[in-house]
Amino acid sequence: MKRVLILLAAVSVVAAVSPSAMARQDVADPPGETPAAASPKATEEGPAINLSDLLGGGRLKGAQLAAAIDKAASHPLGSKENPVRVSRPQGQQGYLRRLRCSDDRAPRFERVGNFGPGVFGSIIDGYKVTCAGGAAPAESMIFMDMYHPDHDETGPPPGFTFKARARQP
């Protein structure tokens, strides 16, 4: 349901574009000039986001993605500045199920919602992760980016350990 609402919000943004802006797409631009809608510019706050890319996952690619990953590595894993990279909602669930609290027990987790575009250009989700019975960390917010089918995160966020994976035959 939330994804449908996000899609509807995106459609309303596109529909809100003025008719003169829509008509401008049919007119050739002067040499050396690119329309802002076709080529969003990056800001100091982060990479440029193209609506159609965002709705399709939006992940940066190539050298831009590599640079964003390098920059993110200076922040704690699972933070907004360095979200855990996984593939799809199943990757989020699998990663969170492998986490262990200081008492070696699995924490409880629940999705809080999406937090808009993250540092890798795609929408990030936040999960409230809670360790019971006084185990540390008591409560954490872990941010995840599920648009990385080519990545398998092998490390836990600060304060957690990982349950060892079963060996594959």
N, C-alpha and C positions, 0 to 999 in steps of 0.2 A: 504494500500500500504506500509506504514512504517513497519507494522508487517511482511510483506512478505520480505522486505529488511533485517530486523533483522534476520529472519529465514535463508535467503540466506547467510548472513554474518556468522552465526553460523555454517552452513553446510561447508562453506569454511574453517573455523577454524578446523573443524573435518577432512576435506579432506587434510589439510596441515600437518597432523601428519605423521611423517616419516614412511616408511614401516617397519624399524626395531622396531619402537615403537609399531606398529600394531602387528607385530609378537610376541613381548614380551608378549602380552595379552594371548597368547596360552601356554606360558611357566610357570610352577609353580614357585612361588617366594620362595626364601630361607625362612626357618622358622623364624617367627617374623618380616618379612619384607613385607610391602604392597606397591604396585606400586603407585606412586604419582597421576597418572591419575584416579585411582579407589578411592583414598581417599585423596581429597584435604585438605590441612592444613589451618587453620585459621591464619591470620596475625594480626598485631596490627591495621591495617586499617579496619578490619572487618572480618565477617565470611567467611569461605571457600565457594566457589561457584562451584557447579557441573553443567556442561553445560546442561545435560539432565534435572536436577531439575529446572534450570533457565528457560528453554524453556517450561517447564510444570508449571510454576508459581514460582517455586524456593523458596517458603516461608520456613523459618526455622520451625521446629516442636518441640513440647513438651517443655522440660526444656530449650533448646537453644532459642526458641521463647520467652518464659516467661522471660528469662534473658535479651534478647535484648529489650523487651518491657519495663522492669524495667529501663534499662539504658537509653533508649530513652526518658522516662518520665521527665528526668532532662533538656530536651531541649524544646523550644517552639513547640507546636503542629503546624504541617504544614511545619516545616523546613526539610531540608534533613536528619537531625539527628533524627527527629521524624515525619515521614510522616503520614498523615491522613490515617488510615486503613479503607478500604471500600471493598465491594464486587462488582467486575466487573466494566465496564465502566458506567453502570446504577447507581451504587453506587456513583461513582465520580460525575456524573451529579446531582444526587439527593442531595448529600451533598452540592455542590456548590450552588444549587438553594435555599437552606435554609439559606445561609449566608446573613447578613444584614450589611450595612455600618452604620456610625454614624448617618446618617439622616433617618435610618430605611428603606432605599430603597435597593433593590437587586443590587449587583454589576454585572458588565459584566465580563465574563471570557472566556478565550480561551486556549486550550491546546497548550503548547509550544513544547512538545515532551517528549521522555523518557530520563531519566538521568542515565540509567544503574542500576546495582544492588544497592539496598538500605540496610539499617541496618537490615532489617528483611529477607534479602536474596533474595528478588524478585525485579524485575524491578520497578522503581518508575517513575511516570509521573509528569511533572511540569505544572502548570496552572498559567497564568498571570491573576490576578484578579484586576479589576479597579473600583473604586468608582467615580461617576460623580459629577459635581457641587461643588467641594471643600470638599466633605465629606471625612472623614478619614476611613480607611487608603487610601490614594490616589491611590497607586499601590502596589500590593504585588505579590510575587511568592509563591504559595502554592504547596507543594509536596504531592503526594498521592500514596499509595500502594494499588492496587485493588485486591490483592490476599488474602483477609481475609473474606471468606464467613461467618465465625462465629462471626464477630465483627460488631457492629453498633455504630459508633462514635457519641457521644452525645454532645460534646463540640466544640465551634468554635475556630479558631486560634486567636492569639492576635490581638486586634483592631476591631474584628467583633463580632456581636451577631448572634443569631439564630432565625429564624422565628419559632414560636411554631408549632408543628405538630398538625394536626387535630386529635381529639380523635377518636379512633376506636370504633364502636358499639359493 
